[in-house]
Amino acid sequence: MGLGMARALWKGTLGFGLVNISVELLTAGNPDELDLDLLDRRDHARIGYQKINKSTGMVVENADIVRGFAIGDDKYVVLSADDLKAANPKATQSIDILGFVAEASVPRIFYDRPYYVSPLKGSERAYALLRDALDTSAQLALAQIVIHTRQHVAAVYPHESALVVQLLRYEVDLKDPDTAGVKAVPSAPKGSASRERAMADQLISSMYMDWEPGLFKDTYREDLLKLVRQRAKKGGSKTALSASSQSSAKQTKVIDLVAALQKSLGAAPASEPSSASKRVRKTGTRVTRGKVA
């Protein structure tokens, strides 16, 4: 993982009962996104941003910028980085395990951003002990951790040879389907539409595949880069693609559900990534919290 060259977000302790493991927190994500600059459409000059003092209109340098909590009109309590730590020094430098739960008991919608936890010198034995015990327990640890200015609940679990701390959303941070605007669709009564259900079950079974993350890639990014290269050959031409060169997604309305299911069962799955569609499906793989079991 190249941990030796990584920059830690912080160094502190991972509390496991009376055992305190010295660790550092490292980012696990590595987003590979296209870096698109903002340009003035008239001359393609790059757009820049400045931090402006709203009272004077003058540019403010980063060294002169502090954080503040508003307590009234134009009245603030200024908080430095040291103040944020001093509010609760232990919470800002520790991952406190509160307990252990079955790994399947945390709904997937609660999972948020993952981080790696790496042991500091002298803590390798205790780190490996917790990692290996979790690996054979079918459980994950629930912990609390402060990142930036917020305390999070998190799941701690092993991934390959590392421990992962994955932030979990608080219940109040999630909308229920009704609040989000999801249309309520009741399940069919037992015994009704059994043919459709049987065919749907068969279709799901026929499309089963092992989770192999290396098979998936951002094909939209590749299409966008292809467009960039085409434009670059023309000197950065702003000409839009012709309608014939663009595939349009049409909304379809299923008129005969049974016929659609039968057609799906008789055709090769079209919903898989192209790189994965040629793979032979296997059986016996269980995927939980980002880990193949």
Helices and strands as residue ranges (DSSP letters): G 3-5, E 10-16, E 19-27, G 62-64, E 67-72, E 75-79, H 81-86, G 91-93, E 94-102, G 103-105, G 108-110, E 111-119, H 124-135, E 139-147, E 150-159, E 162-168, G 171-173, H 177-180, H 194-206, G 213-215, H 219-233, G 243-245, H 257-266, E 287-288, E 291-292
